[in-house]
Structure formats: structure tokens, C-alpha cells
Amino acid sequence: VAETAACVEALRPAVDLVVVLAHQGLPGPMQTDAENDPDVQRPLDEDLAFCGAISGIDVYIAAHSHHGLETPLVHPETGTLLVQTYGYGTRLGALHLKLRDRRVVEHRGELIKVWSDQLPAHPAVAARVGHYRRIVAGQIGADIGRATARFVRKYNTESPLGSFVADVMRERARCDVGITNAGGLRADLPAGGLHRGHVLDALPFINTLVALELSGRDLRSVVEQGASLTAGMVQVSGLRAVYDLARPVGSRVLDLQVGGRPVEDDRTYRVATNSFLAEGGDRYEPFRNGRETSRDALISDCVVDHLRAAGTIVPPLPGRLVAARARL
């Protein structure tokens, strides 16, 4: 706030319009149909507080939370116009302004749907994409397996893709539990033939498989963090949790079992996760209390190896993370 306020003060006398491009607040939901799911839309609290703390910003273009604003939001105290799309290139944000004496006196904004199958490819962009596709073609290669159905992501609940990846991690590391984060799943796996490129779309990060010894107390805290929905619902394998989103954060997990038995706080469990979470990423700090026992390949490579060995994969059945009741 202090840095931006100083910039606005210095720039305001010399310009017609002050526009802030921002990337802050909670992360956007990693879910293919997030635009049509109001339950996963993220709050704009941090953006609103920022715009309320600084005068002189005409337009604030938000990002990161992917909270789509069909029409601009006018801050009630400063008059700053807040705009944001849903992310993923599904909408084009259009903002028309009328200025008088270097002040916005009228505005009209909208989010225009982008129908990609109706738009011709831009020749220069298509040429560049083709160039890089040829470079990575050898790394993508031919199909290495197939899926009987689409493996979709869900940000605030368990999902077929999240459960599948957690299964692969748990089985490969020979652990009791597998845990991954919803925010690390960046694309669905399509039905039909799958090649390495599909896996890298879904798991693009350079995260390795980590095996830990974790207390039952810390394991419960990890699942509680997932149930907070701060960074999306935790994705699990070998574990069953019943949770209630209407309860306060930190006390939402009503029942937690591993291998069909209640989790004991003082018992040690073998947990497979990714290196990002093992280091406390996405606020999963309890992982830092665990004792690391091994590290393996990239998570994406683990999934590729599994596909090659399995040949055909079927979406896991639901029931690992059970909502006691819907959030109020």
C-alpha cells in the first residue's frame, strides 16, 4: 500500500489515468468449470481493502483470485473501478471510460465470452505455437495409456483427478496415506488416449514425491487445513474424513480414519506428498513437523510410469472426503 500510494502521488499530476495491475488475494480455483460454480468463487477482501487504502487509482485490474466481475465494482469510498475476469481465457474484459479533466466521469464494462472454436488462429501466434510444439514433440511422444472417462478436478471437494494422483503417490512410496493439493492440479485428464503432454498439463510443477513419517495429530491438522478451503480441498488416498464446512475453521473435521481405523494423535503414519506441501506450501505447515524418509521422481513422472504400467485407468470412486452438511 505504501509503495503504490507513493507511485500514485508521483504519477497523478502527469497522467490522464492511473491503472493498477494487481495479482493478490487468495488463489483462483483450479477447476475447469469454476466460472459456473459459485461455491468456488474467491473473495475480493484483499483487493477491496487495497483500493480503500489509496486514493487516486482510477482502475484496478485484479487477478489471482479469478473472481469474475460481470460489471465493474465501484469502491464506495475511493470510487476506484475494480474489474477482473474468471481466468483461463474464457472471457475478454472490456472497459470503456469517458474522461473529463483527467477524471473518469462515465464507465461501461463487461465480460465478453470467448468462443475459441469460432475464432480463427492468429497467424503469428499459430506459427510460434507450432514452432514450440515441434521442439517438445519428442518429449510428449505417443500415447502411453488411456482413460475410460475424463478425470476432472474439483477445488472445494474431492475429485477423480485428485484421488488418482494421491493414489499413485501413496502406492509408489508404499505409504499409508497419499496427499496432494487441489491447487497443483492444473488441467483435467481427457477421456481416451493419454500422452505425456496431458500429464504435464495436469501436473506442470517441478515437485518431487516425498515420503514422511507424520504424527496422527499433524495428519489431522493437514486435513483441517484442506477443509479450511484457503487453498482448496486437500486430495487424499488411504484416508477417509467426514467434515462440516459450517463449523469454524480448525474444527471442521468430525471423523478421520486411515485404513478403516480412527486416527490416533500419537501414532506415526507414513504419508506420501509432494515437495511443495512437504515444505509447508499452501499453508500446510504441519508437514514440516514430519520426518522425511525418502524422495523420488517428479510427480508427473510417477504418473507417467503408472500409466505405462496400468495401460488403462478408471476414475476412482468418491467417498474419501464426506461432507456432513453443506456450508451455510
C-alpha positions as CSV (number, residue, x, y, z in Angstrom):
1,V,0.0,0.0,0.0
2,A,2.7,2.5,0.9
3,E,4.7,1.8,-2.3
4,T,1.7,2.1,-4.5
5,A,0.4,5.3,-2.7
6,A,3.8,6.9,-3.3
7,C,3.7,5.9,-7.0
8,V,0.2,7.2,-7.5
9,E,1.1,10.5,-5.8
10,A,4.1,11.0,-8.1
11,L,2.3,10.0,-11.3
12,R,-1.1,11.6,-10.8
13,P,-0.2,15.1,-11.9
14,A,1.5,13.9,-15.1
15,V,-1.1,11.4,-16.4
16,D,-4.7,11.2,-17.5
17,L,-5.4,7.8,-16.0
18,V,-4.0,5.7,-13.2
19,V,-4.4,2.0,-13.7
20,V,-3.1,-0.6,-11.3
21,L,-2.5,-4.2,-12.5
22,A,-2.7,-6.4,-9.4
23,H,-2.1,-10.0,-8.6
24,Q,-3.0,-10.6,-4.9
25,G,-5.6,-12.2,-2.6
26,L,-6.5,-15.9,-2.4
27,P,-5.5,-18.1,-5.4
28,G,-8.1,-18.8,-8.1
29,P,-9.9,-22.1,-8.0
30,M,-8.1,-24.8,-10.0
31,Q,-11.3,-26.2,-11.6
32,T,-12.2,-26.4,-15.2
33,D,-15.9,-25.3,-14.7
34,A,-15.1,-22.8,-11.9
35,E,-16.8,-19.9,-13.8
36,N,-20.2,-21.8,-13.4
37,D,-19.6,-22.9,-9.8
38,P,-20.5,-20.1,-7.3
39,D,-19.3,-22.2,-4.4
40,V,-15.6,-21.9,-5.5
41,Q,-15.6,-18.2,-6.2
42,R,-12.9,-16.5,-4.1
43,P,-13.5,-13.3,-2.0
44,L,-12.2,-9.9,-3.0
45,D,-11.4,-8.8,0.5
46,E,-7.8,-8.0,-0.1
47,D,-8.4,-6.1,-3.3
48,L,-11.2,-4.0,-1.7
49,A,-9.1,-3.2,1.3
50,F,-6.2,-2.2,-1.0
51,C,-8.4,0.1,-3.1
52,G,-9.9,1.6,0.0
53,A,-6.5,2.5,1.4
54,I,-5.2,4.5,-1.6
55,S,-6.9,7.4,-3.2
56,G,-6.2,8.4,-6.8
57,I,-6.5,5.0,-8.5
58,D,-8.9,5.2,-11.4
59,V,-9.0,1.5,-12.4
60,Y,-7.8,-1.6,-10.5
61,I,-7.5,-4.7,-12.7
62,A,-7.5,-7.6,-10.3
63,A,-6.0,-11.1,-10.8
64,H,-5.1,-14.3,-8.9
65,S,-8.5,-14.9,-7.4
66,H,-10.3,-15.3,-10.7
67,H,-13.4,-13.7,-9.2
68,G,-15.2,-12.6,-12.3
69,L,-17.0,-9.3,-12.2
70,E,-19.6,-9.2,-14.9
71,T,-19.7,-5.4,-14.5
72,P,-17.2,-3.1,-12.7
73,L,-17.3,-2.8,-9.0
74,V,-17.1,0.8,-7.7
75,H,-15.3,1.1,-4.4
76,P,-17.7,3.0,-2.1
77,E,-15.1,5.2,-0.5
78,T,-12.5,6.0,-3.2
79,G,-14.5,5.5,-6.4
80,T,-11.9,3.2,-7.9
81,L,-13.3,0.8,-10.5
82,L,-12.4,-2.8,-9.8
83,V,-12.5,-5.3,-12.7
84,Q,-11.5,-8.9,-13.1
85,T,-12.2,-11.9,-15.4
86,Y,-12.7,-15.5,-14.4
87,G,-9.3,-16.5,-15.7
88,Y,-8.3,-19.3,-18.1
89,G,-9.0,-17.0,-21.1
90,T,-12.8,-17.8,-21.1
91,R,-13.7,-14.1,-21.1
92,L,-12.3,-10.9,-22.5
93,G,-12.7,-8.0,-20.1
94,A,-13.8,-4.8,-21.9
95,L,-13.9,-1.5,-20.1
96,H,-15.0,1.8,-21.8
97,L,-14.2,5.0,-20.0
98,K,-15.2,8.7,-20.5
99,L,-12.8,11.2,-19.0
100,R,-13.2,14.8,-18.3
101,D,-10.5,16.9,-16.7
102,R,-8.4,13.7,-16.3
103,R,-11.1,12.1,-14.2
104,V,-13.5,9.2,-15.1
105,V,-17.0,10.6,-15.4
106,E,-18.6,7.6,-17.1
107,H,-17.8,3.9,-17.5
108,R,-19.2,0.8,-19.0
109,G,-17.7,-2.6,-18.5
110,E,-18.5,-6.2,-19.4
111,L,-17.0,-9.7,-19.7
112,I,-17.3,-11.0,-23.2
113,K,-17.4,-14.7,-23.7
114,V,-14.6,-16.1,-25.8
115,W,-15.7,-18.9,-28.1
116,S,-12.3,-20.3,-29.1
117,D,-13.7,-22.7,-31.7
118,Q,-15.3,-19.8,-33.6
119,L,-12.1,-17.6,-33.7
120,P,-9.5,-18.1,-36.5
121,A,-6.0,-18.6,-35.2
122,H,-3.8,-15.5,-35.3
123,P,-1.1,-16.4,-37.9
124,A,1.9,-15.1,-35.9
125,V,0.7,-16.8,-32.7
126,A,-0.1,-20.1,-34.5
127,A,3.4,-20.0,-36.0
128,R,5.0,-19.6,-32.7
129,V,2.9,-22.3,-31.0
130,G,3.8,-24.6,-33.9
131,H,7.5,-23.9,-33.5
132,Y,7.5,-24.9,-29.8
133,R,5.2,-27.9,-30.4
134,R,7.8,-29.2,-32.8
135,I,10.6,-28.7,-30.2
136,V,8.7,-30.6,-27.5
137,A,7.1,-33.2,-29.7
138,G,9.8,-35.8,-28.8
139,Q,9.1,-35.2,-25.1
140,I,5.4,-35.6,-25.5
141,G,5.6,-38.7,-27.7
142,A,2.8,-41.2,-28.4
143,D,0.0,-42.4,-26.1
144,I,1.2,-44.2,-23.0
145,G,-2.2,-45.2,-21.7
146,R,-5.9,-44.4,-21.9
147,A,-8.6,-43.2,-19.5
148,T,-12.1,-44.7,-19.6
149,A,-13.6,-41.3,-18.7
150,R,-12.5,-37.7,-18.1
151,F,-10.6,-37.3,-14.8
152,V,-11.9,-33.9,-13.6
153,R,-10.6,-31.5,-11.0
154,K,-12.7,-30.0,-8.2
155,Y,-11.3,-27.2,-6.0
156,N,-13.5,-27.5,-2.8
157,T,-14.3,-31.2,-2.8
158,E,-12.5,-34.5,-3.6
159,S,-12.1,-35.1,-7.3
160,P,-11.4,-38.0,-9.6
161,L,-8.1,-36.5,-10.7
162,G,-7.0,-35.6,-7.1
163,S,-7.8,-39.0,-5.8
164,F,-6.0,-40.7,-8.7
165,V,-2.8,-38.6,-8.2
166,A,-2.9,-39.2,-4.5
167,D,-3.3,-43.0,-5.2
168,V,-0.3,-43.0,-7.5
169,M,1.8,-41.2,-4.8
170,R,0.7,-43.5,-2.0
171,E,1.3,-46.7,-3.9
172,R,4.6,-45.6,-5.4
173,A,6.0,-44.6,-2.0
174,R,4.4,-47.6,-0.2
175,C,2.8,-45.3,2.4
176,D,-0.4,-45.4,4.5
177,V,-1.7,-42.2,3.1
178,G,-1.3,-40.1,0.0
179,I,-1.9,-36.3,0.0
180,T,-1.8,-33.7,-2.7
181,N,-3.2,-30.2,-3.1
182,A,-6.1,-29.1,-5.3
183,G,-4.1,-26.1,-6.4
184,G,-1.4,-28.2,-8.0
185,L,-3.9,-29.8,-10.5
186,R,-3.9,-27.5,-13.5
187,A,-5.9,-29.4,-16.1
188,D,-8.2,-32.4,-16.4
189,L,-7.0,-35.6,-18.0
190,P,-9.3,-36.3,-21.0
191,A,-11.0,-39.5,-21.8
192,G,-9.3,-41.7,-24.4
193,G,-5.6,-41.9,-25.2
194,L,-3.2,-40.1,-22.9
195,H,0.3,-39.0,-23.7
196,R,3.0,-37.3,-21.6
197,G,1.8,-33.9,-22.6
198,H,-1.6,-34.5,-21.0
199,V,0.1,-35.4,-17.7
200,L,2.3,-32.3,-17.9
201,D,-0.7,-30.1,-18.5
202,A,-2.3,-31.6,-15.3
203,L,0.9,-31.6,-13.3
204,P,3.2,-28.8,-14.6
205,F,5.2,-28.1,-11.4
206,I,8.7,-29.4,-10.6
207,N,7.5,-31.2,-7.5
208,T,9.0,-34.5,-6.3
209,L,7.4,-37.3,-4.4
210,V,8.3,-37.2,-0.7
211,A,7.6,-39.8,1.9
212,L,7.3,-38.7,5.5
213,E,6.6,-40.0,9.0
214,L,3.9,-37.8,10.4
215,S,2.0,-38.0,13.7
216,G,-1.7,-38.5,13.7
217,R,-2.1,-35.1,15.3
218,D,-0.2,-33.4,12.4
219,L,-2.1,-35.5,9.9
220,R,-5.4,-34.2,11.4
221,S,-4.1,-30.7,11.1
222,V,-3.2,-31.2,7.5
223,V,-6.8,-32.4,6.7
224,E,-8.1,-29.4,8.7
225,Q,-6.1,-27.0,6.6
226,G,-7.7,-28.6,3.5
227,A,-11.2,-28.2,5.0
228,S,-10.5,-24.5,5.5
229,L,-10.6,-24.2,1.7
230,T,-8.0,-21.5,1.9
231,A,-6.1,-23.2,-1.0
232,G,-8.7,-25.7,-2.0
233,M,-9.7,-29.0,-0.5
234,V,-6.9,-31.5,0.2
235,Q,-6.9,-34.5,-2.1
236,V,-6.3,-37.9,-0.4
237,S,-5.7,-41.6,-0.7
238,G,-5.9,-44.2,2.1
239,L,-7.8,-41.8,4.2
240,R,-11.4,-41.1,4.9
241,A,-12.6,-37.8,6.5
242,V,-16.0,-36.5,7.5
243,Y,-16.1,-32.7,7.7
244,D,-18.6,-29.9,8.3
245,L,-17.9,-26.6,6.5
246,A,-20.5,-24.8,8.7
247,R,-18.1,-25.2,11.7
248,P,-15.3,-22.8,12.4
249,V,-12.0,-23.2,10.6
250,G,-9.8,-25.6,12.5
251,S,-12.6,-27.7,13.9
252,R,-14.3,-28.9,10.8
253,V,-13.0,-32.5,10.7
254,L,-15.5,-34.6,12.6
255,D,-14.1,-38.1,11.9
256,L,-10.7,-39.1,10.4
257,Q,-9.7,-42.7,9.6
258,V,-6.7,-44.4,8.0
259,G,-7.1,-47.9,6.8
260,G,-10.6,-48.0,8.3
261,R,-9.4,-47.2,11.8
262,P,-9.7,-43.9,13.7
263,V,-6.5,-41.7,13.5
264,E,-4.6,-41.7,16.8
265,D,-2.9,-38.4,17.6
266,D,0.3,-40.1,19.0
267,R,0.6,-42.7,16.3
268,T,3.1,-42.3,13.4
269,Y,1.7,-42.6,9.9
270,R,3.7,-43.0,6.6
271,V,2.5,-40.2,4.3
272,A,3.3,-39.6,0.7
273,T,3.0,-36.0,-0.6
274,N,4.7,-33.6,-3.0
275,S,7.8,-31.5,-2.1
276,F,5.8,-28.2,-2.2
277,L,3.5,-29.4,0.6
278,A,6.3,-31.1,2.5
279,E,7.9,-27.7,2.8
280,G,4.7,-26.1,4.1
281,G,3.3,-24.8,0.9
282,D,-0.3,-23.7,0.6
283,R,-0.2,-23.2,4.4
284,Y,0.2,-26.9,5.1
285,E,2.7,-26.1,7.8
286,P,2.1,-29.4,9.8
287,F,4.0,-31.3,7.2
288,R,7.2,-29.5,8.4
289,N,6.9,-31.5,11.6
290,G,7.3,-34.8,9.8
291,R,10.4,-36.8,9.4
292,E,11.3,-37.2,5.7
293,T,12.3,-40.8,4.9
294,S,12.7,-40.7,1.1
295,R,12.5,-38.6,-2.1
296,D,11.6,-39.9,-5.5
297,A,10.9,-38.7,-9.0
298,L,8.8,-35.8,-10.2
299,I,5.1,-36.3,-9.5
300,S,4.4,-36.1,-13.2
301,D,7.0,-38.8,-13.9
302,C,5.4,-41.0,-11.3
303,V,2.0,-40.6,-13.1
304,V,3.6,-41.4,-16.5
305,D,5.2,-44.5,-15.1
306,H,1.8,-45.6,-13.6
307,L,0.1,-45.0,-16.9
308,R,2.6,-47.1,-18.8
309,A,2.3,-49.9,-16.3
310,A,-1.5,-49.8,-15.9
311,G,-2.4,-49.2,-19.6
312,T,-6.0,-48.2,-18.8
313,I,-7.1,-46.1,-15.8
314,V,-10.6,-45.8,-14.3
315,P,-11.7,-42.7,-12.2
316,P,-11.6,-43.6,-8.5
317,L,-15.0,-43.9,-6.8
318,P,-15.9,-41.0,-4.5
319,G,-16.4,-41.2,-0.7
320,R,-13.0,-40.3,0.8
321,L,-14.0,-36.8,1.8
322,V,-17.6,-36.7,3.0
323,A,-19.4,-33.5,3.8
324,A,-21.7,-33.8,6.9
325,R,-23.7,-30.9,5.6
326,A,-23.3,-28.1,3.1
327,R,-21.6,-24.8,4.1
328,L,-24.2,-22.3,5.4
